[in-house]
Amino acid sequence: MASHGHPSPEAVYDRVKEKIPSISLGTVYKNIRTFLDAGLLREVSLHHGSLRLETNLHPHHHLVCARCKAIVDIPAHDLEPLHWKGKLPDGFQVERYSVEVVGVCASCAAAGAGSIQ
């Protein structure tokens, strides 16, 4: 929970392994699943290529770099309210929503990595 950003399970494993050298990646995944199920963590959209964890449980959205997959939080109050104009499927109940703004971060733009697809 003290991690900032949106770490992958492998990044969590690398950090925990420094303090508990005998820990396995499987144990880290099992504990992450427990924390997700308990609502202590959330999953960031899988559109980023791999599981990324959300430690910020306050309402917010994301800026996502299409090249390096960096994720930056945007406070919910910085976006105008979402207005759903379509009809939701019968029985669908919205629990929360998240907006992703996809683009290119300053580092990738400066590196001239070409256009996004």
N, C-alpha and C positions, 0 to 999 in steps of 0.2 A: 504493500500500500504506500510505502514511502517512495516508490519509484515514480519518477515524473515521465511524462510521455506515454507511449503506447507500446510497452515491451512485448516481445514474442516470448513464448514459453522457454525457448532456448536462451534468450537473454536473461530471463529469471534464473534459469538453471546455472548459467555461468556465474551469476552473482552469488547464488546460494552455495555453490560448490566451493567458493573461497572460504566460507565459514564451516561448511559440512562436506569435506572432501569425499566422503563415502556415499553421498546421495546419488540416486540415479535420475535420469531424465524422466523415466516412467513415474517415479514418485512425485516429481514436480508436476507433471501433467495431472496425476490423480488429485493432488492438492489444489491445483488451479480449478479443476472441475468442481471440487467441493466448494471453493470460494465462489465460483460462478453460480452454482445451485443455491447457495445461501444468500446471493445478492450482494456479496462483498466486492465483487468485480463484475464487469460486463465485457462482452466480446465486442470488438470493433468489427465492422463489416468485413466479411471474408473477401471482398473485392480487392484487397490489398495483397493477395497472393499467399498469405498464411495467417494463422490465428494471431491477432494482436489483442492485448488486454487493455481494458479501460479502467483506470484507477480513479478518475474524476467522475464521481457519481452525481454531480450537479448538472442541471440541464445545460446542454451545450451541443454544438455541431462541429464539423471538421473541415479543415482545408487539407487536401491530399495532393501530394506531388505525384504526377503520373509517371515520372521517371524513377526517382529514388524511393518512392513510397513513403516518404516522411509524412507524418500526420501532426497537425497543429490544431488545438482546440479553439473554437470560436464561442464565446459566451452566448447563450440563447437570446439574451436581450439585444445582441448586436444584429440580429436578423429580424425582419418583420414577421409577424405571425403567419403561419401556413394556413391557407384557405383551401380546403378540399372541396372541389366542385363536382367531382364524380360521385357515383354511388358505390359504397363499399359492398363487397360480396355479402350475401345474407349470413348473418351470424358472426361476422368478423368484428372483433372488439379491439380497438386501438389501445395499447398500453403506453406507448411512447413513440415518438418519431425522431429521426435524425436526418439532418441534411448534410450531404457531402459536396463541397465545392472542389472540383478537380481542376488542377492547373499545373504550373511548373514553378517550383520554389526558386528563390534567388540564386542559390548555389548551382543548381542544374542549369538555369538560364545563363549564368556567367560562364559555365563550362561549355556552353554551345552544343549540347547533346542532341541537337536536331529537334524536329517538331514531334509533338505527341501524336499518337495514333488514335 
